[in-house]
Amino acid sequence: MTIPKFAFIMAQWHEEIVSQALVGFQQIIDKKDIDIFKVPGAFEMPLMAKKLAKSGQYDAIIAAALVVDGGIYRHEFVAQSVVDGLMQVGLECDLPVLSVSLTPHHFQETKHHTQIFKNHFIIKGNEAAHSALAIIKEYERISTA
């Protein structure tokens, strides 16, 4: 088995929180096996994921964002569009594309809420790493059968 290579896409909105998904991911996956890509917000993640998937350089792509209700648009629309777009990339490119994109119901930019979500993103980063490794292992099993 070769060492898998990962692309990790991070939205820069709420970067203080979202970056913790990468911290959690790196607790499982060696930093040298991860290329990091930053995009302005969650909505840009599917297009970046598609570009990275088509490059053929990665065994899995992970995309992380925090989509909150900013009062200007329906954050549910953005979150659903992002997750649908990421799933479409995975299906079109036959590559695992995992989402650590969270949409809290009542996020408030307080120190308390920020800390809760920073901790939660570490956990979600760990989970994404374990999931990526598991799906890559299954892909290998299918390709060698």
C-alpha positions in Angstrom: 0.0 0.0 0.0 1.3 3.4 -0.9 1.0 6.3 1.5 -2.2 8.2 0.5 -2.1 11.9 -0.4 -4.8 14.2 0.9 -6.1 17.6 -0.2 -7.6 19.7 2.6 -9.7 22.6 1.6 -10.6 25.3 4.2 -13.0 28.1 4.0 -11.6 31.3 5.4 -14.8 32.5 7.0 -14.5 31.8 10.7 -11.0 30.5 10.0 -10.1 30.5 13.7 -12.7 27.8 14.2 -12.5 26.0 10.8 -8.7 25.6 11.1 -9.3 23.3 14.0 -10.6 20.6 11.6 -7.1 20.6 10.1 -5.6 20.3 13.6 -7.8 17.2 14.2 -7.0 15.8 10.8 -3.3 16.2 11.4 -3.5 14.3 14.7 -4.2 11.2 12.5 -2.6 12.0 9.2 1.0 13.1 8.8 1.4 16.7 7.8 3.6 15.8 4.9 0.8 13.8 3.3 -1.6 16.8 3.3 -1.8 19.7 0.9 -3.8 22.6 2.2 -5.9 24.9 0.1 -7.8 28.0 1.3 -10.9 29.4 -0.3 -12.8 32.5 0.6 -15.9 30.7 1.8 -17.8 27.5 1.8 -19.5 28.2 -1.5 -16.1 28.0 -3.3 -15.2 24.6 -1.9 -16.9 22.3 -4.5 -15.2 24.0 -7.5 -11.8 23.8 -5.8 -12.5 20.1 -4.9 -13.3 19.4 -8.6 -10.1 21.0 -9.8 -8.1 19.0 -7.2 -9.9 15.8 -8.0 -9.3 16.1 -11.7 -5.6 16.7 -11.0 -5.2 13.0 -10.1 -2.8 13.9 -7.3 -5.0 13.0 -4.3 -6.5 9.9 -2.8 -9.1 11.9 -0.9 -10.3 15.4 -0.5 -11.6 16.9 2.7 -13.4 20.2 2.8 -14.1 22.2 6.0 -16.3 25.2 6.6 -18.6 26.8 9.2 -21.7 28.2 7.6 -23.7 30.4 9.9 -26.8 32.5 9.6 -25.5 36.0 8.8 -28.9 37.5 8.4 -28.4 38.4 4.8 -29.0 35.1 3.0 -30.5 31.7 3.9 -27.5 29.8 5.3 -29.3 26.5 4.8 -29.2 27.2 1.0 -25.5 27.7 1.1 -24.8 24.7 3.3 -27.0 22.4 1.1 -25.4 23.7 -2.1 -21.9 23.1 -0.7 -22.6 19.5 0.5 -24.5 18.7 -2.8 -21.6 20.1 -4.8 -19.0 18.2 -2.9 -21.0 14.9 -3.3 -21.3 15.6 -7.0 -17.5 16.0 -7.3 -16.9 12.7 -5.6 -19.4 10.9 -7.8 -18.2 12.5 -11.1 -14.5 12.0 -10.3 -14.7 8.7 -8.5 -12.8 10.1 -5.5 -13.7 10.3 -1.9 -14.7 13.9 -1.1 -15.5 14.3 2.6 -17.2 17.2 4.2 -16.5 18.8 7.6 -19.0 21.5 6.8 -21.1 22.4 9.8 -24.2 24.6 10.0 -25.1 25.4 13.6 -28.6 26.4 14.4 -27.8 29.2 16.9 -24.2 30.2 16.5 -23.2 33.4 18.4 -19.7 34.9 18.0 -19.0 34.7 21.7 -15.9 33.3 23.4 -18.0 30.4 24.8 -19.6 29.4 21.4 -16.3 29.9 19.6 -14.5 27.5 22.0 -17.3 24.9 21.7 -17.0 24.9 18.0 -13.2 24.9 17.9 -13.2 21.8 20.1 -15.9 20.2 17.9 -14.0 20.9 14.7 -11.0 19.0 16.2 -13.2 16.0 16.7 -14.7 16.3 13.2 -11.2 16.5 11.8 -10.3 13.3 13.5 -13.4 11.7 12.2 -12.7 12.9 8.7 -9.2 11.4 8.8 -10.5 8.0 10.0 -13.2 8.0 7.4 -10.7 9.0 4.6 -8.4 6.2 5.6 -11.2 3.7 5.7 -12.7 4.5 2.3 -9.2 4.5 0.7 -8.6 1.1 2.2 -11.9 -0.2 0.7 -11.1 1.4 -2.7 -7.7 -0.5 -2.7 -9.4 -3.7 -1.8 -11.8 -3.3 -4.7 -9.0 -2.4 -7.2 -6.9 -5.4 -6.2 -9.7 -7.9 -6.3 
